Amino acid sequence: MGLKANNQSGISAVADSLVKMGLEDVRVNEKGNVLRIAYEDKVYRGTYRGLAAVIDKLLRDESIITPVHLIVLENRIPQIDVRMSVSAIFDYRKGLIDWKEFVNSLKISYDTDEDMRMLAEAPTMNRSIGKVEVVLYPQVSLNNSWLDKLYGVVLNIAPAVEVSLWRGASFTGQVIFPVWNNMGGEYDYIRPGMLVLRQELRFPHNLFASFSIGNFNADRMGADVSLLYRLSNDRWAFGLNGGLTGSSTFYGGKWEVAQWKKINGSILVQYNEPHYQLEFDLRALRFIYGDYGVRLDCVRHFGEVAVGLFAMCAGGQVNGGFNFAIPLPRKKRGNRRAVRVRLPEYFDWEYQARTGTYYAKRLGRTFETRPDENHSRSYYNPDFIRTNLKRLEK
């Protein structure tokens, strides 16, 4: 028996304690003398703080005397599998090993298939379906493409209503409110932001997929599909992306859309270097307006801060720049009720060195399908998770 208490009552007690933490879509069962737990974290910022809180909670629960397998969900899609051995649990409780040594004993990987099959019949507690978040996105844009001004500056606040639907599905509805700009035109108007229905899927053997349809950024409306395959060594990943879009503009206070005729796509090779927490992304792309090119990103992850440099070539023109994503308050949010108002977890921004030529020739244009797309959000690389868990001293 893996729990000191009656099996079913012990499982219920563990599930209740996780729900009280504010975790959602909690599933718990015990099969083959292994306690398995799946949960989604909408309370703690980032990908590892909530995991650390869950591990700490289970280590303090003396009724747990069995190996524990944790599956971290996002939008009810499994992301990583974290396995705690019973010997390490006992050694930590006895003070024979410290927190860092315990974290080193964890087995962290993307391989969630087996544990999710074992949890298939477990009931779900504190479901996320139908819950709503109002996220207040700040938007800052700087562009030096004009001769009559040093920089074109745009400051907006763009609240978005984000709704959890069925498994893997979500809807984002965003409105952009101008705060200040020196560019005029559409930037003076209250206008639609991202209006996107998104479906995410996970297939066996670490294959992820997503499909988005709606109004994106960069004046695009259409459909976008992505595939990402992660190797079992947790460091290499390969991806494909394709989109079919038309223009979506807001000039003179009038929203105008065009037929979806533009085809874009990309091929991705990604490598995650564990020692320095570096992420390398190499893409071959067909951009929105039909030009072809390549882009190489090198991103350093400093905990929740991501800072990157990139170089690209589009339509025979070379460009480069930098980007970053920094965390916004707070590290821990209150439990999510029917509706919660909050800031986004991260603020991200990118600078391109050659905006004038690229802007005039419409080169290297891409779009995003969600307002929180950056290098820090949903970064579940196992080496990154382990490194940052060790930094959270208990």
Secondary structure, 3 states (H helix, E strand, C coil): CCECCCHHHHHHHHHHHHHHCCCEEEEEEEECCEEEEEEECCCECCCCHHHHHHHHHHHHCCCECCCEEEEEEECCEEEEEEEECHHHHHHHHCCCCCHHHHHHHCEEECCCHHHHHHCCCCCCECCCCCCEEEEEEEEEEEECCCCCCCCEEEEEEEEEEEEECCCCEEEEEEEEEEEEECCCHHHHCCEEEEEEEEEEEEECCCEEEEEEEEECCCCEEEEEEEEEEECCCCCEEEEEEEEEEEEEEEECCEEEECCCCEEEEEEEEEEEECCCCEEEEEEEEECCCCCEEEEEEEEEEECCEEEEEEEEEECCEEEEEEEEEEECCCCECCCCCCEEEECCCEEEEEEECCHHHHHHHCCCCCCCCCCCCCCCCCCCCHHHHHHHHHHCCC
